[in-house]
Amino acid sequence: MTESVDVAALVNKLKAVEDALNRVILGKPELIRQFMTGILARGHLLLEGLPGLGKTQMVRAFSSLCHMSARRIQFTPDLMPLDITGSYMIREQDGSRDFEFHEGPVFGNLILADEINRASPKTQSALLEAMAEHRVTVLGNSHALPDPFIVMATQNPIEMEGTYPLPEAQLDRFLFKLSVMDVDENALAEILMERGRGDLPALQPILSLEEIRQAMQVIESMPLSQPVAQYIARLVKATHAGDHNKIEAARHIRHGASPRAGLAMAMASRARAFLNGRQTVGFEDVKDVALATLRHRIILDYTAKLDGQTADGVVSAILKDVPELSRAAPESLAEQLA
């Protein structure tokens, strides 16, 4: 840990940000906690839900509370890659002409890619390099993106006509896939009474951009114990079907999660523990982030739909059946004495 960073003060400020977001987005405390966990883990987020549930407001509110620049890109079938990354324009000065790069909307800290599955695969792939490399390449020249750089992509789970499903390679770039559910009756009544046209309440900055970076650096330096690391590894391995896998729900899995899923779960668990005011990662932190980390990284076979199984159901079964600590019997006398 960096001695110059006041960790306790950072945690308190992050809790104040979370409280403020809960006053903006009513009735979704777990979504907000997962949202903040993903951002602190420097992860990209995929949000699936119907329009009008507060996804854009959540991004705008967080950027206001934390001095982060937020950009919104509406993905449509005619959107081109250069509309996202930016392009070179001719500049005339002192009788000479030169090319000058004009940044696209991807140059921001928080990027809301609205309805990402409505854009063509070519445009989607332009965002892939930005998400993976934190840079864009235009006409052979690379341009670094701001730090931090986080993409929040949304997609509508109902209107799928004329859309281009995200390929598995791009889905794997998202740390979390979050389901945005409707609010309950009480929260909706409060929104109707207090929000008028749905405008955001007045927000005062709580965290600076530098403090966000400091929190991210502290989280990245948090240790991961061997039992927790082995638990994450067992969860990832349990998503692979085979004769060795005794979990009944795993028989519906055609392709399991990659090692990147384990890395994502480990970093997200660190961020979750930090938000809970701890500097060590526990099994509960892993369980809290496992579903959001794994649900979009497993591919089910055709029998899953016939049996009424979903990715969420399979992951939940894996979490129930995989033990926190390995109880395998030692293979030799030397291991018993070790």
Number of C-alpha atoms within 10 A of each C-alpha: 13 10 6 7 14 12 19 12 11 20 17 13 16 23 16 15 21 20 14 18 23 18 14 22 22 18 20 20 15 11 17 18 16 21 22 21 23 28 22 28 24 23 24 25 25 24 23 19 19 18 15 10 16 18 20 16 17 18 21 19 22 25 19 19 21 20 18 23 19 21 19 19 18 13 22 16 15 11 17 16 20 15 16 21 22 18 17 14 11 10 11 11 8 5 5 7 10 10 11 12 14 11 18 17 17 27 24 21 20 25 21 27 23 22 20 27 23 25 24 21 18 12 22 23 17 18 22 18 14 21 20 13 10 18 19 25 15 14 7 7 8 10 16 12 18 15 16 20 22 26 25 25 23 27 22 17 13 9 10 12 7 11 18 15 16 18 12 12 11 15 18 22 19 25 28 31 25 20 15 17 13 15 15 11 10 11 14 13 11 12 18 12 8 11 12 9 8 12 10 15 12 8 13 13 14 16 20 14 17 14 19 18 15 19 22 19 16 19 25 18 13 18 12 17 11 9 14 20 18 15 20 24 17 18 25 23 16 24 27 20 19 13 7 8 14 12 17 12 22 21 19 23 22 17 14 19 22 16 12 14 26 22 15 24 30 25 27 32 30 30 31 28 23 26 22 12 15 16 20 15 23 19 16 14 21 26 19 17 23 26 22 24 26 27 20 21 26 24 18 19 13 11 13 19 11 8 9 8 14 16 20 15 14 25 23 16 15 22 17 12 15 15 12 20 12 11 7 6 8 11 8 8 8 8 9 9 7 6
